[in-house]
Amino acid sequence: MKKAILLGAFFLLVLSGVAFGEQVLSVLSGEYTPGHWIYELAQQDFTAQTGIQVKFDFVAWSQYTDKILVTLSAHDASYDIIIGDSQLLGAAVGGGHYVELTDWLKENIAFDKLAPMPQKLYGEYPADSSRFYGVSGVLDVPAIGYRKDLFGDPAEKEAFRVKYGYELGIPETWEQLRDIAEFFTRPEKNLYGLAYWPAKTFDAVTMGFQPVMWSFGADYHAPDSYEVEGYLNNDAGVAALEFYVGLMKFAPPGSENYYWNECTQAISQGLVAMAFQWGSWCEGFVNPATNPQYYDKIGFFPFPGKRMEDGSIRRFATHGGQGLNIVTYGKNRDAAYAFIKWWCSEETQKKYMAMGGVPILTDLLNSPEFLDAKPYNRAMAEGFKVVKDFWTIPEYAALLEVTQKYWSAACAGMMSPKEAMDAVAKEHTQILKEAGYLK
């Protein structure tokens, strides 16, 4: 009997990958195409090179943040790597949940070849500390898809020129985008100017509004402190939210709850002339399977900006995507290091780029092979030049909850933009005081 029990235990160890030294690297990812590309590439390439098996758990975005925070707070050893949001760095680093990679990255990969701003935003904590707890993973910025057939129609172009006094084309400023959205809003034809992100869902309205806020000249807090009052809710901030809320007049009825899925549906139904979208989901705009009627009629441009007195355009792109973070409690630290070294290699990034991914290396990111590979890649590349992030401090979740609550309420007409900005400033100040950032 004892021999049978021991023999059974031995076979269980073999099946679980423990016997003979086989390792299984476990990775947690949000549910999206780039994550599946990384998994597929790892199975084909990483495992072949190292003999290390790879297991990915894909989590719905509605559960993604909670899943990570619960996993880390429980010191759960289920995952060796988390493909995590930059805004979670503060909580993860403060709690000792992520391994510091600063010295290891500089000794084991071509660190200076990483696109610098994405690497800074995905991995550095605290800001400007030159200490890194992650490496660039899924690079992402939003772009705006538009109907090339509408923008290029001679009759539409002439009508627009007559009404607005300039040529219909890719908007450089938010005001021009507003004009175009107004021009194409034709409810009697079931056509609207813009599908964008006013929703309370996840981080929708915050991600959509903050590039407008930044380009108008407001920010979450003072440049050198966490002082909020008079920076977030100054005249520029209120004007920015008034503008953003005003775009609802040109959005489809019921679009108060729009985020990325709804924007894909709106563009594929021919409901809108323009639509916001994350780069990671832009493929849905041009894929015949998801947009059979208009897939070949969609172009893309980067987020516009605000024209300054000297004629320049102040433009920002909101930071998306995720970095790769090694979990302190993971069981396979050496395998995790090997995975990151493999991921950061030029060979791997070329293969990922060929699948449709955004490479993390500067030379590849600026290469014709990337820029011309997808119709939205040039818009994304422009966005990466002006990308900006929000909070990475541990209080991120509480701060985001406040902006989502009030900015979505303003978009839904439940409060004025000024009331919303004042409410956010007040509650952010209280959160930051309680956390010790403000006296």
C-alpha positions in Angstrom: 0.0 0.0 0.0 2.8 2.4 0.9 4.5 1.7 -2.4 1.3 2.4 -4.3 0.8 5.7 -2.4 4.4 6.8 -3.1 4.1 5.8 -6.8 0.9 7.7 -7.1 2.5 10.8 -5.5 5.4 10.5 -7.9 3.2 10.6 -11.0 1.3 13.6 -9.6 4.6 15.4 -9.3 5.5 14.5 -12.9 2.1 15.8 -14.1 2.4 19.0 -12.2 5.9 19.7 -13.6 7.8 19.3 -10.4 9.6 16.2 -11.2 12.8 16.3 -13.3 13.1 20.1 -12.6 10.5 21.3 -15.0 9.3 24.8 -14.3 5.9 26.4 -15.0 6.0 30.2 -15.1 2.6 31.7 -14.2 1.5 35.1 -15.5 -1.5 37.2 -14.8 -2.8 39.4 -17.6 -5.9 41.4 -18.6 -8.1 39.9 -21.2 -7.0 41.5 -24.5 -5.3 40.6 -27.8 -1.8 41.7 -26.9 -1.8 39.5 -23.9 -2.7 36.5 -26.0 0.0 37.4 -28.5 2.6 37.4 -25.7 1.3 34.0 -24.5 1.3 32.5 -28.0 4.8 33.8 -28.6 6.0 32.6 -25.3 4.7 29.1 -25.9 6.3 29.0 -29.4 9.6 30.7 -28.6 10.4 31.1 -24.9 9.6 27.6 -24.0 11.6 26.2 -26.9 14.6 28.3 -25.9 14.5 27.6 -22.1 12.3 24.5 -21.6 10.2 26.6 -19.1 6.5 26.1 -19.6 4.3 29.2 -19.5 0.7 29.5 -18.1 -1.3 32.7 -18.5 -4.5 33.6 -16.5 -6.6 36.2 -18.4 -8.8 38.4 -16.3 -11.7 40.5 -17.5 -10.9 44.2 -17.2 -13.9 44.8 -14.9 -12.2 42.5 -12.4 -8.6 43.2 -13.3 -7.5 45.8 -10.7 -9.3 44.0 -7.8 -7.7 40.7 -8.9 -4.2 42.1 -8.7 -4.7 44.0 -5.4 -6.3 41.0 -3.7 -3.6 38.7 -5.0 -0.8 40.9 -3.7 -2.4 41.8 -0.4 -2.8 38.1 0.3 0.9 37.4 -0.5 -0.5 34.9 -3.0 2.3 32.9 -4.7 0.0 31.9 -7.7 1.8 34.3 -10.1 5.4 34.9 -10.9 4.7 37.8 -13.2 1.9 40.3 -13.3 1.3 42.3 -16.4 0.2 45.3 -14.3 -1.0 48.9 -14.7 1.5 51.6 -13.9 -0.9 53.2 -11.4 -0.7 50.1 -9.2 3.1 50.6 -8.8 2.8 52.7 -5.6 0.6 50.2 -3.8 2.7 47.2 -5.0 6.1 48.7 -4.2 5.0 50.1 -0.9 3.7 46.8 0.1 6.8 45.0 -0.9 4.9 43.0 -3.6 7.1 43.7 -6.6 10.8 42.9 -7.0 13.1 45.9 -7.7 14.7 45.4 -11.1 16.9 48.5 -11.4 20.4 46.9 -11.3 19.2 43.7 -12.9 17.8 45.4 -15.9 20.9 47.4 -16.5 23.1 44.3 -16.2 21.0 41.8 -18.2 19.3 43.7 -21.0 20.0 46.5 -23.4 18.3 49.0 -21.1 19.2 52.1 -23.2 17.4 50.6 -26.2 14.0 50.6 -24.4 11.8 53.5 -25.5 12.6 55.8 -22.5 9.2 57.5 -21.7 7.2 54.2 -21.8 9.8 52.5 -19.6 9.8 55.4 -17.2 6.0 55.3 -16.9 5.6 51.5 -16.7 8.4 50.8 -14.3 9.8 53.7 -12.3 8.7 54.4 -8.8 8.7 56.8 -7.2 8.6 59.2 -10.1 12.0 60.5 -11.2 13.8 58.2 -8.7 15.6 56.1 -11.4 14.4 53.0 -9.5 12.5 50.4 -11.6 10.1 47.7 -10.5 8.8 46.8 -14.0 9.7 46.7 -17.6 7.7 47.9 -20.6 5.1 45.3 -21.6 2.1 46.2 -23.7 2.6 49.8 -24.9 -0.7 51.6 -25.5 -2.0 55.1 -26.2 -5.4 56.0 -27.6 -6.1 57.2 -31.1 -9.2 58.5 -32.9 -10.7 56.5 -35.8 -12.5 58.4 -38.5 -14.6 57.6 -41.6 -12.3 58.4 -44.6 -15.2 58.1 -47.0 -17.0 60.9 -45.2 -14.0 63.1 -44.7 -13.0 62.7 -48.3 -16.3 63.2 -49.9 -16.1 66.4 -52.1 -19.7 67.5 -51.3 -19.0 67.1 -47.6 -15.7 69.0 -47.9 -17.4 71.9 -49.7 -20.2 72.1 -47.2 -17.8 72.1 -44.3 -15.7 74.8 -45.8 -18.7 77.0 -46.4 -19.9 76.6 -42.8 -16.7 76.8 -40.9 -14.4 78.7 -43.2 -11.6 76.1 -43.3 -10.9 72.8 -45.0 -12.3 69.6 -43.6 -9.4 67.3 -42.6 -7.5 65.8 -39.7 -8.1 68.1 -36.7 -5.1 69.6 -35.0 -7.1 71.2 -32.1 -9.9 70.1 -29.9 -11.9 73.0 -31.3 -11.6 71.7 -34.8 -12.6 68.2 -33.6 -15.7 69.8 -32.1 -16.6 71.5 -35.4 -16.2 68.2 -37.3 -18.3 66.4 -34.7 -21.0 69.1 -34.9 -21.0 69.0 -38.7 -21.5 65.2 -39.0 -24.2 65.1 -36.3 -27.4 64.3 -38.3 -29.9 62.5 -36.0 -32.4 62.3 -38.9 -29.9 60.1 -40.7 -28.9 58.2 -37.6 -25.4 59.7 -37.9 -23.5 61.4 -35.1 -20.1 63.1 -34.9 -18.3 61.3 -32.2 -18.3 58.3 -29.9 -16.0 58.9 -27.0 -15.5 58.0 -23.3 -17.9 59.6 -20.8 -18.6 56.4 -18.8 -18.2 55.7 -15.1 -17.0 52.2 -16.0 -13.5 51.3 -15.0 -11.4 54.4 -15.9 -13.3 55.5 -19.0 -14.1 59.2 -18.4 -10.8 59.8 -16.7 -8.8 58.4 -19.6 -10.8 60.3 -22.1 -10.9 63.7 -20.3 -7.4 64.1 -19.0 -5.7 64.8 -22.4 -8.2 67.6 -22.8 -7.6 68.9 -19.3 -3.8 68.8 -19.8 -3.9 70.6 -23.2 -6.2 73.3 -21.7 -3.5 74.0 -19.1 -4.9 72.3 -15.9 -3.4 69.4 -14.0 -4.2 67.1 -11.1 -1.9 69.0 -8.7 0.9 71.6 -8.5 4.1 70.7 -10.4 6.2 70.4 -7.2 3.6 69.4 -4.6 0.3 67.6 -4.2 -1.6 70.9 -3.8 -4.8 70.3 -5.7 -7.0 73.4 -5.1 -6.4 76.0 -7.8 -4.7 73.6 -10.1 -7.2 70.9 -10.9 -10.3 73.2 -10.6 -8.8 76.4 -12.0 -10.4 78.3 -14.9 -8.6 76.1 -17.4 -9.7 72.9 -15.7 -13.4 74.0 -15.6 -13.2 75.2 -19.2 -11.7 71.8 -20.2 -14.6 69.9 -18.6 -17.1 72.2 -20.0 -15.6 71.4 -23.4 -15.6 67.7 -22.8 -19.1 67.6 -21.6 -20.2 69.7 -24.5 -19.1 66.9 -26.9 -22.1 64.9 -25.6 -24.3 67.0 -27.9 -22.6 65.2 -30.9 -22.6 61.7 -29.5 -25.2 59.0 -30.0 -28.2 59.0 -27.6 -27.4 56.8 -24.6 -23.7 57.1 -24.9 -23.2 58.2 -21.3 -21.9 54.6 -20.7 -19.5 54.4 -23.7 -16.0 53.0 -23.4 -13.9 50.9 -25.8 -16.4 48.2 -26.7 -19.2 50.7 -27.3 -16.9 52.8 -29.5 -16.1 49.7 -31.7 -19.8 49.0 -32.0 -20.7 52.6 -32.9 -18.0 52.8 -35.7 -18.9 49.3 -37.1 -22.6 50.2 -37.2 -21.9 53.4 -39.2 -23.3 55.4 -36.3 -20.5 57.9 -35.9 -17.9 59.8 -38.0 -15.2 59.6 -35.4 -14.5 57.4 -32.3 -12.0 57.2 -29.5 -10.2 53.9 -29.1 -7.2 52.4 -27.3 -4.5 51.3 -29.7 -4.9 47.7 -28.4 -8.5 47.7 -29.6 -8.1 49.7 -32.8 -7.9 46.4 -34.8 -11.6 46.1 -34.2 -12.2 49.2 -36.3 -10.4 47.7 -39.4 -11.1 44.0 -39.0 -13.7 42.7 -41.5 -14.9 40.3 -38.8 -15.8 43.0 -36.4 -16.5 45.9 -38.9 -17.7 44.2 -42.1 -19.3 47.3 -43.7 -16.7 50.0 -42.9 -13.4 48.2 -42.1 -11.7 49.6 -45.3 -13.0 53.1 -44.8 -11.4 53.8 -41.4 -8.4 56.0 -40.8 -6.8 57.2 -37.6 -5.2 60.3 -36.1 -3.7 61.1 -32.7 -5.5 63.1 -30.1 -5.6 66.8 -31.0 -4.5 69.6 -28.7 -4.9 73.3 -27.8 -3.4 76.1 -30.0 -1.2 78.4 -28.0 -0.6 82.1 -28.6 2.7 81.4 -30.4 0.8 79.1 -32.8 2.1 75.9 -31.4 -0.2 73.0 -30.4 -0.1 71.8 -26.8 -1.0 68.2 -27.1 -1.0 65.2 -24.7 -1.9 61.5 -24.9 -3.2 59.6 -22.0 -0.9 56.7 -20.9 -2.3 53.2 -21.3 -0.9 49.7 -21.5 0.9 47.6 -18.9 4.4 46.7 -17.6 5.8 43.3 -16.6 6.4 43.0 -12.9 8.0 40.2 -11.0 6.0 39.2 -7.9 8.0 39.0 -4.7 6.2 35.8 -3.6 6.4 34.0 -6.9 7.7 30.5 -6.9 9.9 30.8 -10.0 12.0 33.9 -9.7 14.7 32.7 -12.0 12.2 31.8 -14.7 10.6 35.2 -14.3 14.0 36.9 -14.9 14.6 34.6 -17.9 11.2 35.6 -19.3 11.9 39.4 -19.0 15.3 38.9 -20.6 13.7 37.0 -23.5 10.9 39.6 -23.8 13.3 42.6 -24.0 15.5 41.0 -26.8 15.3 42.5 -30.3 14.5 39.1 -31.7 11.5 38.7 -29.6 10.3 42.2 -30.1 10.5 41.8 -33.9 8.4 38.6 -33.7 5.9 40.4 -31.4 5.7 43.3 -33.8 5.1 40.9 -36.7 2.1 39.6 -34.8 0.7 43.1 -34.5 2.1 44.2 -31.2 3.8 47.5 -30.3 7.5 47.0 -29.8 9.2 48.3 -26.6 12.5 49.2 -28.3 13.0 52.7 -29.7 14.5 51.7 -33.0 11.6 49.3 -33.8 9.0 51.7 -32.6 10.2 54.3 -35.1 10.8 51.8 -37.9 8.9 51.8 -41.2 8.1 48.1 -40.5 6.1 49.2 -37.4 4.7 52.5 -38.7 3.3 50.9 -41.9 2.2 47.6 -40.5 -1.2 48.8 -39.3 -3.3 51.8 -40.2 -3.4 53.0 -36.6 0.3 52.6 -35.8 1.4 56.1 -37.0 -1.2 57.7 -34.8 0.0 55.7 -31.9 3.6 56.6 -32.6 2.7 60.3 -32.5 0.8 59.7 -29.2 3.9 58.1 -27.6 5.8 61.4 -28.2 3.4 63.3 -25.9 2.3 60.5 -23.5 1.5 61.5 -19.9 0.5 59.5 -16.8 -1.6 60.2 -13.7 -1.0 59.0 -10.2 1.1 56.0 -9.3 0.9 56.5 -5.5 -0.9 53.9 -3.4 -4.0 56.1 -3.1 -4.5 55.7 -6.9 -7.7 53.7 -6.6 -9.4 56.2 -4.2 -8.4 59.1 -6.4 -9.7 57.4 -9.6 -13.0 56.6 -7.9 -13.6 60.3 -7.3 -12.8 61.4 -10.9 -15.0 58.6 -12.3 -17.9 59.6 -10.1 -18.0 63.3 -10.7 -16.7 63.6 -14.3 -19.1 61.0 -15.5 -21.9 62.7 -13.6 -21.1 66.0 -15.4 -21.2 64.2 -18.8 -24.6 62.8 -17.8 -25.9 66.2 -17.0 -26.3 65.5 -13.3 -24.1 68.4 -12.2 -22.3 71.3 -13.8 -18.6 71.0 -14.9 -17.6 73.6 -12.2 -19.4 71.6 -9.5 -17.7 68.4 -10.7 -14.2 69.9 -10.8 -14.7 71.5 -7.3 -16.0 68.3 -5.9 -13.0 66.3 -7.3 -10.5 68.9 -6.0 -12.1 68.9 -2.5 -12.2 65.1 -2.2 -8.7 64.6 -3.7 -7.4 67.2 -1.2 -8.9 65.2 1.7 -7.5 61.9 0.4 -4.0 63.3 0.0 -4.2 65.0 3.5 -5.2 61.7 5.1 -2.3 59.9 3.3 0.2 62.5 4.6 1.0 64.2 1.2 -0.6 67.5 2.4 -0.8 69.2 5.7 
